Amino acid sequence: MAFEIGIFSLGEVVQDPVTGARPDTRQRLGDMIEQAEAAERAGLTVMGVGENHGTDVVAASPVVLLSAIAGRTSLLRLTTAVSVLTAGNPVQLYEQIAMLDNISGGRAEMVVGRGASARVLRALGLEDADHDALFEQKLLQLLELLETNPSTFDGRLAGREAELDLQPRPLQARLPVWVGSSGTLHSVIRAGVLGLPLALLRTHGLLAEALPAVAAYRQALEESGRDPATPVGLNVPGFVARTAEQARELSYPYFAAGARSHGPVLARDPRWTREEYDRQCAPDGSLVVGDVDEVVAKIVAQQQALGHERLLLRMDAGGVPHHLALEAITLLGTEVVPRVRAALC
């Protein structure tokens, strides 16, 4: 698998910390579609849409938005990033992703994860559930649906098993299912045992901190007799501008405001101070923020350290204004990507 670079978005609708303006839902959805179009024009290869629920986000149903993007693009791989399987229904997700695959001409993928906010889990009656066991159960059901048709269901309502022929089937013979993980060893090992690609989600920290998770994943692949070439992806916030100073000055208020609005993704996540933000933008930090030279160097260094095959950058984190996100996406595709590929050849 050749090294791929793309973008992903959570569809945040938050007050601009600089201007005080707030985009409406329709505008934000349109912005995300335009960013996907810009990504394809610039030569990027993947567009991801994350799933979130509640205030300050519009991406409650990634597949719906990806279907709209499919109608405006022809080359981009289209992936959820992530689908919150713990709070979802594997049958409905399968049906939706199969429809997207047909609509897009075989470009659909999904990243599935167990993360959901306590508020959402409480609303669904799942607050006290064993989330890891629930995720694994639903993941195995999803994989079975992709492999077997007709599928047999336990028929709890009717009191007997029922067989259901799910249509449409995906256009791809083997639709990619990635497991999204923040790097917990149990999670990455399970992905390796199942032979599923790993999408490593990083919001902060040192690059070196991701190495044990990738090593554990690849060891699990080997010990389980899975294909050692099963890919690893890295999903991190990023931003590109003409100068390093511009990149940091333009993006910091939004990254920091997003952290304050949504709270830490993980309990250990920082609420960004400018000092901490600059630290994460340094060569050994996780954020891919800087001018073209810095971003090229950082992407190459990350890939050489982790050996991953896909990088998705969240270019609009915290509600970065649409025009700035478009400029960053264009720079990424037209100037960063060719140099990265040349360096990694």
Secondary structure, DSSP 8 states (H G I E B T S, - for coil): ---EEEEEE--B----TTT-----HHHHHHHHHHHHHHHHHHT--EEEE----STTB--S-HHHHHHHHHTT-SS-EEEES-EEGGGS-HHHHHHHHHHHHHHTTS-EEEEEE----HHHHHHTT-TTS-HHHHHHHHHHHHHHHHH-SSEEE--TTTTS-EEE---S--SSSS--EEEEESS-HHHHHHHHHHT--EEEE-SSSBGGGGHHHHHHHHHHHHHTT--TT--EEEEEEEEE-SSHHHHHHHHHHHHHHHHHHH--SSTT-----HHHHHHHHSTTBS-EEESHHHHHHHHHHHHHHH--SEEEEETTTTT--HHHHHHHHHHIIIIIHHHHHHHH-
